[in-house]
Amino acid sequence: MNSKMQRISSISCAALAIMLLSCADDGFDDSEKFESTVRNAQLVSPTIQPSDLSVVNNPDGTESVRVQWPVVEGASGYLANVAIVDNPETPDYIVKDQMIDGCSMTFDRQEDTKYKIYIKAIGNKKFNNTDAPEASVIDYSSYVTAIEIPENEEIAEFVKKNLPAPGTETAFALKAGGTYRLNDAADFNLVQCQLRGDKNNHPTVIVGEKGCIKIQNGFKLRYINFDCKDMNNVGLIRLADVADPTLRFDALGYNGGNAAKAFLIKNPVMIQHCWIKDLKAGVIAGSNEDWSLADFRLEDCIIQLHLDKSFGDKSLLNLQYCTAEQSIGGWKSCAHFKDLSVKNNTIFNTQVNDKTYFIRYANGSNSDPSKTWGPGHTSTHKWFNNTLIRTFTGKDFGNNIQRGVTHIMENNIFYDTYRINKYARGTKQIKDNVFCYKDGRKIDGGDSSFGSVDDGLNFDFSQTMDFSKPNAGLNFKPNTSTNAGDTRWFK
């Protein structure tokens, strides 16, 4: 992390003034002073307990950690340090040698992060008190408490046996560097859940023919490598085949005209920091229910597709009707991603495919959020710093996307893609996107307003993913002067 905002708090002057006034009212006069009786001593740093740490919700939607400690008599203040220790060998200090005049401080809290907090009592020359010889140290983690899946376990069966009842968010954790199999559908049902690996040493999941993840609540998939060469399913993540009636739009309090016909996953669904190899399916796919997602995020991933024309008119982000047999059936017309974030990904297809959409709904009118959520509800899709290669070469980028979406698309590379304008048909905020075409293909006239053309770009499609190497052994850094695309290739 290159920069972090630091929030450091201490007793304010106003609070001190109030305290002194209160003391005066209780009978103290101006000749009396508040002084420590500790003299000529070496101090000891304050003891900090887990109960001294709390989470603060900030007005801007972020979170902070508040640390409090007992007063050390005779100290002039406290020296604070806070380090991120996701990799203990290279601590990243977000608070460095900060003097605190008081007994509390705050610092920014990020998801899935381990911290080490150091508080040291500093001496007082006036009283001939010397610094504590060492700081008090306490660890803090923002990870959701997890059920650990033993290495070599089949994930679907383990989840079936150990899934808790719905309630607060829970998590299943895979062992760092471990190897697992996913041979069937791991069904998380109504549980808001995470399936995560390790930030610094991703485990690998080998996905079998019927392997997938089924959900009908918020879900976070993080820090895992997936080998999907044997997978034969319509999506790595599948939305439940039978929706719980409590998830119907009208049951959740929404009043759009179609609220009684469709279902909603309101909590965020995220795929973040994952590497996916030889995917022959969608990243996420619907079912025979009419599902919408309030918040879907695909971020910081490397995805190698192996999708030829046989995948047909399905899509990578697929909310059209899908059956478990990987075929398109009837129509579920309200499905949509209300808010979508696709950010800092490299997604490349090893095949030329002119039959597949990147994102697909079932009905361009009924997918308008106002028809399920109610009047005034809109949709925003954000695309930042993605390198998208041959996704896909001759089929519209999107299908049946309503015109009411606000599209924010900045610093993306679209390499041998087709007709972004058929996806982004609503309000657009466009900046610094780059297009490139090969083998006689050219930019569609409707895409000319989305960015510039740089046909000098060349990427090596013969690269193969190697999970044991940094960035999976790949290199998609542009060979031209463009700064667009996935930021990992510029580090």
C-alpha positions as CSV (number, residue, x, y, z in Angstrom):
1,M,0.0,0.0,0.0
2,N,1.6,3.3,-1.1
3,S,-0.4,5.7,0.9
4,K,-3.0,5.6,3.7
5,M,-4.9,8.2,5.5
6,Q,-4.1,8.3,9.2
7,R,-6.7,9.2,11.8
8,I,-5.0,9.9,15.1
9,S,-7.2,11.2,17.9
10,S,-6.4,12.4,21.5
11,I,-8.1,14.4,24.3
12,S,-9.1,17.7,22.9
13,C,-8.4,21.1,24.5
14,A,-12.1,21.7,24.8
15,A,-12.6,18.5,26.8
16,L,-9.6,19.4,29.0
17,A,-11.1,22.8,29.7
18,I,-14.4,21.3,30.6
19,M,-12.7,18.9,33.0
20,L,-10.8,21.8,34.7
21,L,-13.9,23.9,35.0
22,S,-15.7,20.9,36.6
23,C,-12.8,20.5,39.1
24,A,-13.0,24.2,40.0
25,D,-16.7,23.8,40.7
26,D,-16.0,20.9,43.0
27,G,-13.8,23.1,45.2
28,F,-10.3,23.3,43.7
29,D,-8.6,26.7,43.5
30,D,-6.1,28.1,41.1
31,S,-3.1,27.3,43.3
32,E,-3.8,23.5,43.1
33,K,-2.3,21.5,40.2
34,F,-2.8,18.1,38.8
35,E,0.5,16.3,38.8
36,S,1.6,12.7,38.9
37,T,3.3,11.5,42.0
38,V,5.6,9.2,40.0
39,R,9.2,10.4,40.1
40,N,12.6,9.0,39.2
41,A,11.1,5.9,37.6
42,Q,11.4,3.8,34.5
43,L,7.9,3.6,33.1
44,V,6.1,0.5,31.9
45,S,4.0,0.6,28.7
46,P,0.2,0.3,29.2
47,T,-1.4,-3.2,29.0
48,I,-3.8,-3.4,26.1
49,Q,-6.6,-6.0,26.0
50,P,-8.7,-7.1,23.0
51,S,-11.6,-5.3,24.7
52,D,-9.7,-2.1,24.3
53,L,-10.1,-2.3,20.5
54,S,-13.3,-1.3,18.7
55,V,-14.6,-0.5,15.2
56,V,-15.7,3.0,14.4
57,N,-18.1,3.7,11.5
58,N,-17.1,6.9,9.7
59,P,-19.5,9.3,8.0
60,D,-17.9,8.6,4.6
61,G,-18.7,4.9,4.9
62,T,-15.2,3.8,5.8
63,E,-14.2,2.1,9.1
64,S,-11.5,2.8,11.6
65,V,-10.1,0.9,14.6
66,R,-10.1,2.7,17.9
67,V,-7.4,1.7,20.4
68,Q,-7.7,2.8,24.1
69,W,-5.3,2.2,27.0
70,P,-5.1,3.0,30.7
71,V,-3.1,6.1,31.9
72,V,0.5,5.5,32.8
73,E,1.3,7.8,35.7
74,G,4.3,9.9,35.1
75,A,4.3,9.6,31.3
76,S,4.6,12.6,29.0
77,G,2.8,10.8,26.2
78,Y,2.8,7.6,24.2
79,L,4.6,6.6,21.0
80,A,2.3,4.7,18.6
81,N,3.1,2.5,15.6
82,V,0.7,0.4,13.6
83,A,1.8,-2.0,10.9
84,I,0.0,-4.2,8.4
85,V,1.5,-7.7,8.8
86,D,-0.3,-9.7,6.2
87,N,3.3,-10.7,5.3
88,P,5.1,-10.7,8.7
89,E,8.5,-10.5,7.0
90,T,7.7,-7.1,5.4
91,P,5.5,-5.1,7.8
92,D,3.9,-2.0,6.2
93,Y,3.7,0.8,8.7
94,I,0.6,2.9,8.4
95,V,1.3,4.8,11.6
96,K,5.0,5.4,12.3
97,D,6.4,6.9,15.5
98,Q,3.3,9.0,16.1
99,M,3.3,10.9,19.5
100,I,-0.1,10.7,21.2
101,D,-1.0,13.1,23.9
102,G,-3.9,11.2,25.4
103,C,-5.0,7.6,25.9
104,S,-6.6,6.7,22.5
105,M,-6.0,6.7,18.8
106,T,-7.7,5.5,15.6
107,F,-6.4,4.2,12.3
108,D,-8.0,3.1,9.0
109,R,-9.5,-0.4,8.9
110,Q,-9.4,-2.4,5.7
111,E,-11.1,-5.7,5.0
112,D,-9.1,-8.9,5.3
113,T,-6.1,-7.3,6.9
114,K,-3.8,-8.2,9.8
115,Y,-2.4,-5.5,12.0
116,K,0.2,-5.2,14.8
117,I,-0.2,-2.3,17.2
118,Y,2.6,-0.9,19.4
119,I,2.0,1.6,22.2
120,K,5.1,2.7,24.3
121,A,5.0,5.0,27.4
122,I,7.4,8.0,27.0
123,G,9.2,9.4,30.0
124,N,8.9,12.9,31.5
125,K,12.1,14.8,32.0
126,K,10.4,17.1,34.5
127,F,9.9,14.2,36.8
128,N,13.0,12.4,35.8
129,N,11.0,9.5,34.5
130,T,12.5,7.5,31.6
131,D,10.8,5.7,28.6
132,A,9.4,2.2,29.0
133,P,12.1,-0.2,27.7
134,E,9.6,-1.7,25.2
135,A,6.2,-1.1,23.7
136,S,3.1,-3.1,24.5
137,V,2.0,-5.1,21.4
138,I,-1.4,-6.4,20.4
139,D,-2.6,-8.0,17.2
140,Y,-5.7,-7.1,15.4
141,S,-7.4,-8.8,12.4
142,S,-10.3,-7.6,10.3
143,Y,-10.9,-11.1,8.8
144,V,-14.3,-12.6,9.5
145,T,-13.8,-15.6,11.8
146,A,-13.6,-18.7,9.5
147,I,-14.1,-22.4,9.6
148,E,-10.9,-24.0,8.2
149,I,-11.3,-26.6,5.5
150,P,-8.6,-29.3,5.9
151,E,-6.3,-29.7,2.9
152,N,-7.3,-32.2,0.2
153,E,-11.0,-32.1,1.3
154,E,-13.7,-32.0,-1.3
155,I,-15.2,-28.6,-0.7
156,A,-18.8,-29.2,-1.6
157,E,-19.1,-32.1,0.8
158,F,-17.3,-30.2,3.6
159,V,-19.6,-27.2,3.2
160,K,-22.7,-29.5,3.2
161,K,-21.6,-31.0,6.5
162,N,-20.4,-27.8,8.2
163,L,-22.6,-24.9,6.9
164,P,-24.0,-23.0,9.8
165,A,-27.5,-21.6,10.0
166,P,-28.1,-18.2,8.4
167,G,-27.2,-15.3,10.7
168,T,-24.1,-13.1,10.8
169,E,-21.6,-13.4,8.0
170,T,-19.4,-16.5,8.2
171,A,-16.4,-17.7,6.3
172,F,-14.7,-20.9,5.1
173,A,-10.9,-20.7,4.8
174,L,-8.5,-22.8,2.7
175,K,-5.0,-23.5,3.9
176,A,-2.3,-21.3,2.4
177,G,-0.7,-23.1,-0.6
178,G,-3.1,-26.1,-0.2
179,T,-4.7,-28.1,-2.9
180,Y,-8.5,-28.9,-2.9
181,R,-11.1,-30.3,-5.2
182,L,-14.6,-29.0,-6.0
183,N,-16.4,-31.9,-7.6
184,D,-20.0,-30.9,-7.1
185,A,-22.0,-27.8,-6.3
186,A,-20.9,-26.2,-3.0
187,D,-24.3,-24.8,-1.9
188,F,-24.1,-21.9,0.6
189,N,-27.9,-21.5,0.5
190,L,-29.1,-18.5,2.5
191,V,-25.9,-18.0,4.4
192,Q,-24.0,-14.8,3.8
193,C,-20.5,-16.2,3.5
194,Q,-16.9,-16.0,2.3
195,L,-14.7,-18.6,0.7
196,R,-11.2,-17.4,1.0
197,G,-7.6,-18.4,0.7
198,D,-4.4,-16.7,1.7
199,K,-3.3,-13.3,0.4
200,N,0.4,-14.2,0.0
201,N,0.1,-17.9,-0.9
202,H,-3.1,-18.7,-2.8
203,P,-4.5,-22.3,-2.4
204,T,-5.5,-24.1,-5.6
205,V,-8.9,-25.5,-6.2
206,I,-9.3,-28.1,-9.0
207,V,-12.8,-27.9,-10.3
208,G,-14.4,-31.1,-11.5
209,E,-17.0,-31.5,-14.2
210,K,-20.0,-30.6,-12.0
211,G,-18.1,-28.3,-9.7
212,C,-19.5,-24.8,-9.0
213,I,-20.5,-22.5,-6.1
214,K,-24.3,-22.0,-5.5
215,I,-25.5,-19.0,-3.6
216,Q,-28.7,-17.0,-2.7
217,N,-27.1,-14.4,-0.4
218,G,-24.0,-12.2,-0.3
219,F,-20.8,-14.0,-1.1
220,K,-17.1,-13.2,-1.2
221,L,-14.6,-15.3,-3.2
222,R,-11.0,-14.2,-2.5
223,Y,-7.4,-15.2,-2.7
224,I,-7.9,-18.6,-4.5
225,N,-6.6,-20.1,-7.7
226,F,-9.0,-22.2,-9.7
227,D,-8.1,-24.8,-12.3
228,C,-11.2,-25.2,-14.4
229,K,-10.0,-27.3,-17.3
230,D,-12.4,-30.2,-16.3
231,M,-15.3,-28.0,-15.4
232,N,-18.5,-28.4,-17.5
233,N,-21.0,-26.0,-15.9
234,V,-22.6,-22.8,-17.0
235,G,-20.9,-20.7,-14.3
236,L,-18.3,-20.9,-11.6
237,I,-20.7,-19.1,-9.4
238,R,-24.4,-20.2,-9.9
239,L,-27.5,-18.5,-8.5
240,A,-29.8,-20.9,-6.7
241,D,-32.2,-23.0,-8.7
242,V,-34.9,-22.5,-6.1
243,A,-35.1,-19.1,-4.6
244,D,-36.3,-18.6,-1.0
245,P,-39.6,-16.7,-1.1
246,T,-38.3,-14.2,1.5
247,L,-35.9,-12.9,-1.2
248,R,-38.7,-11.8,-3.6
249,F,-38.5,-8.0,-4.3
250,D,-41.9,-7.3,-2.7
251,A,-41.1,-9.4,0.4
252,L,-38.0,-7.2,0.8
253,G,-40.2,-4.1,0.7
254,Y,-39.7,-3.0,-2.9
255,N,-42.7,-1.8,-4.9
256,G,-41.8,-2.0,-8.6
257,G,-44.5,-3.4,-11.0
258,N,-42.6,-6.7,-11.3
259,A,-41.6,-6.9,-7.6
260,A,-43.7,-10.0,-7.0
261,K,-42.1,-11.9,-9.9
262,A,-38.4,-11.6,-9.2
263,F,-35.8,-12.3,-6.6
264,L,-32.9,-10.2,-5.2
265,I,-29.5,-10.9,-3.6
266,K,-29.1,-7.7,-1.7
267,N,-25.7,-8.2,0.0
268,P,-22.6,-7.8,-2.2
269,V,-21.4,-10.7,-4.3
270,M,-17.6,-10.4,-5.0
271,I,-14.9,-12.2,-6.8
272,Q,-11.6,-10.6,-5.8
273,H,-7.9,-11.4,-6.0
274,C,-8.5,-14.8,-7.7
275,W,-6.7,-16.4,-10.6
276,I,-8.8,-18.6,-12.8
277,K,-7.4,-21.0,-15.5
278,D,-9.0,-22.6,-18.5
279,L,-12.5,-21.4,-17.7
280,K,-15.0,-22.8,-20.2
281,A,-18.0,-21.2,-18.7
282,G,-19.3,-17.9,-17.2
283,V,-17.8,-16.3,-14.1
284,I,-21.4,-16.0,-12.8
285,A,-24.6,-17.4,-14.1
286,G,-28.3,-17.3,-13.3
287,S,-30.7,-20.2,-13.0
288,N,-34.3,-20.9,-13.7
289,E,-35.3,-18.2,-11.2
290,D,-35.5,-14.5,-12.0
291,W,-32.5,-13.3,-10.0
292,S,-31.0,-9.8,-9.7
293,L,-27.9,-8.7,-7.8
294,A,-27.8,-5.4,-6.0
295,D,-24.0,-5.3,-6.0
296,F,-21.6,-7.5,-8.0
297,R,-17.8,-6.9,-8.1
298,L,-15.2,-8.6,-10.2
299,E,-11.9,-7.1,-9.1
300,D,-8.1,-7.7,-9.2
301,C,-8.5,-11.1,-11.0
302,I,-6.6,-12.8,-13.8
303,I,-8.9,-15.0,-15.8
304,Q,-7.8,-17.2,-18.7
305,L,-10.8,-18.3,-20.8
306,H,-10.9,-21.3,-23.1
307,L,-14.2,-20.4,-24.8
308,D,-14.7,-21.3,-28.4
309,K,-17.8,-20.9,-30.5
310,S,-19.4,-24.0,-28.9
311,F,-20.1,-21.9,-25.8
312,G,-22.7,-20.2,-28.1
313,D,-24.7,-17.1,-27.1
314,K,-24.3,-17.4,-23.4
315,S,-22.0,-14.9,-21.6
316,L,-19.3,-14.4,-19.1
317,L,-21.6,-12.4,-16.8
318,N,-24.8,-14.2,-17.5
319,L,-28.2,-13.3,-15.9
320,Q,-30.2,-14.8,-18.7
321,Y,-32.1,-18.0,-17.9
322,C,-29.7,-20.9,-17.5
323,T,-30.3,-24.5,-16.7
324,A,-27.8,-26.7,-14.9
325,E,-27.2,-28.6,-18.2
326,Q,-25.4,-25.5,-19.6
327,S,-28.2,-24.6,-22.0
328,I,-30.4,-21.6,-22.5
329,G,-34.1,-22.2,-21.8
330,G,-37.0,-19.9,-21.1
331,W,-36.8,-16.2,-20.3
332,K,-36.6,-14.5,-16.9
333,S,-37.1,-11.0,-17.8
334,C,-36.2,-8.8,-14.8
335,A,-32.7,-10.0,-14.1
336,H,-30.0,-7.3,-13.8
337,F,-26.9,-6.1,-11.9
338,K,-28.0,-2.9,-10.2
339,D,-24.5,-1.9,-9.4
340,L,-21.5,-3.5,-11.1
341,S,-17.8,-3.0,-10.6
342,V,-15.3,-4.5,-13.0
343,K,-11.9,-3.2,-11.9
344,N,-8.2,-4.1,-12.4
345,N,-8.7,-7.4,-14.1
346,T,-6.9,-9.2,-17.0
347,I,-9.4,-11.4,-18.8
348,F,-8.1,-13.1,-22.0
349,N,-9.5,-15.8,-24.2
350,T,-7.2,-18.3,-25.8
351,Q,-9.8,-18.9,-28.6
352,V,-11.4,-16.7,-31.3
353,N,-15.1,-16.6,-30.5
354,D,-17.7,-14.6,-32.4
355,K,-20.7,-16.2,-30.8
356,T,-20.5,-15.1,-27.1
357,Y,-21.5,-12.0,-25.2
358,F,-19.5,-10.6,-22.3
359,I,-22.6,-9.6,-20.3
360,R,-26.2,-10.6,-20.9
361,Y,-29.7,-10.0,-19.5
362,A,-32.9,-11.5,-20.7
363,N,-35.0,-8.4,-21.4
364,G,-33.8,-4.8,-22.1
365,S,-37.0,-3.2,-20.7
366,N,-37.9,-5.3,-17.7
367,S,-34.3,-5.3,-16.4
368,D,-34.8,-1.6,-15.6
369,P,-34.4,-1.4,-11.8
370,S,-37.4,0.8,-11.4
371,K,-39.6,-2.1,-12.5
372,T,-38.6,-4.2,-9.5
373,W,-37.0,-1.9,-6.9
374,G,-39.6,0.9,-7.6
375,P,-39.7,4.4,-9.1
376,G,-36.5,6.4,-9.0
377,H,-34.1,3.4,-8.7
378,T,-31.3,3.4,-11.2
379,S,-28.2,1.4,-12.1
380,T,-24.5,2.2,-12.3
381,H,-21.8,0.0,-14.0
382,K,-18.1,0.9,-13.4
383,W,-15.2,-0.4,-15.5
384,F,-11.7,0.8,-14.5
385,N,-8.3,-0.4,-15.6
386,N,-9.2,-3.7,-17.2
387,T,-7.3,-5.5,-19.9
388,L,-9.9,-7.4,-21.9
389,I,-8.5,-9.6,-24.7
390,R,-10.7,-11.4,-27.3
391,T,-13.8,-11.1,-25.1
392,F,-15.3,-11.6,-27.6
393,T,-14.3,-11.1,-31.2
394,G,-17.6,-10.9,-33.1
395,K,-20.5,-10.7,-30.8
396,D,-21.9,-7.6,-29.1
397,F,-20.2,-6.9,-25.8
398,G,-23.6,-6.8,-24.0
399,N,-27.1,-8.0,-24.8
400,N,-30.5,-6.8,-23.5
401,I,-28.9,-4.2,-21.2
402,Q,-31.4,-1.5,-20.3
403,R,-30.7,2.1,-21.5
404,G,-31.1,3.5,-18.0
405,V,-27.7,2.4,-16.8
406,T,-25.0,4.9,-16.1
407,H,-21.7,3.5,-17.5
408,I,-18.4,4.8,-16.2
409,M,-15.5,3.4,-18.3
410,E,-12.0,4.6,-17.8
411,N,-8.5,3.3,-18.7
412,N,-9.6,0.0,-20.2
413,I,-8.0,-1.9,-23.0
414,F,-10.5,-3.6,-25.4
415,Y,-8.4,-5.9,-27.5
416,D,-10.3,-7.6,-30.3
417,T,-13.7,-7.1,-28.7
418,Y,-16.8,-6.0,-30.5
419,R,-19.5,-3.3,-30.2
420,I,-19.2,-1.9,-26.7
421,N,-21.9,0.5,-27.7
422,K,-24.5,-2.3,-27.7
423,Y,-23.8,-2.7,-24.0
424,A,-23.2,0.9,-22.9
425,R,-26.3,2.5,-24.3
426,G,-27.3,4.8,-21.5
427,T,-25.5,7.7,-19.8
428,K,-21.8,7.4,-20.3
429,Q,-18.7,8.8,-18.6
430,I,-15.8,7.8,-20.8
431,K,-12.0,8.5,-20.4
432,D,-8.8,7.1,-21.8
433,N,-9.9,3.7,-23.1
434,V,-7.9,2.0,-25.8
435,F,-9.1,-0.3,-28.6
436,C,-7.0,-2.6,-30.7
437,Y,-8.0,-5.0,-33.6
438,K,-6.2,-7.8,-35.4
439,D,-6.7,-10.1,-38.4
440,G,-8.6,-7.5,-40.4
441,R,-11.1,-6.6,-37.7
442,K,-11.9,-2.9,-37.3
443,I,-13.5,-0.7,-34.7
444,D,-17.3,-0.5,-35.0
445,G,-18.4,3.0,-35.8
446,G,-20.5,3.2,-32.6
447,D,-17.4,2.5,-30.5
448,S,-15.4,5.4,-31.9
449,S,-16.6,7.7,-29.1
450,F,-15.5,5.2,-26.4
451,G,-11.7,5.6,-26.8
452,S,-8.8,5.7,-29.2
453,V,-7.4,3.0,-31.5
454,D,-3.9,1.7,-31.0
455,D,-3.4,-1.2,-33.4
456,G,0.3,-1.4,-32.5
457,L,-0.6,-3.3,-29.3
458,N,0.6,-6.9,-29.4
459,F,-0.1,-9.5,-26.7
460,D,1.3,-13.1,-26.6
461,F,-1.6,-15.5,-26.5
462,S,0.7,-18.5,-26.2
463,Q,1.3,-17.6,-22.5
464,T,0.1,-20.2,-20.1
465,M,-0.8,-19.6,-16.5
466,D,1.5,-21.0,-13.8
467,F,0.1,-20.6,-10.3
468,S,3.6,-20.9,-8.8
469,K,4.9,-17.7,-10.4
470,P,4.2,-14.0,-9.7
471,N,1.2,-12.8,-11.7
472,A,0.7,-16.4,-12.8
473,G,3.7,-16.2,-15.0
474,L,2.0,-13.9,-17.4
475,N,3.0,-10.5,-18.8
476,F,0.4,-8.3,-20.5
477,K,2.2,-5.0,-20.2
478,P,1.4,-3.0,-23.3
479,N,4.2,-2.7,-25.8
480,T,3.1,0.9,-26.7
481,S,3.0,4.1,-24.7
482,T,-0.5,3.6,-23.4
483,N,-1.1,3.6,-19.7
484,A,-4.5,1.9,-20.0
485,G,-5.3,-1.6,-18.8
486,D,-4.8,-3.7,-15.7
487,T,-2.4,-1.7,-13.3
488,R,-0.6,-4.9,-12.2
489,W,1.4,-4.9,-15.5
490,F,2.9,-1.5,-14.7
491,K,4.3,-2.4,-11.2
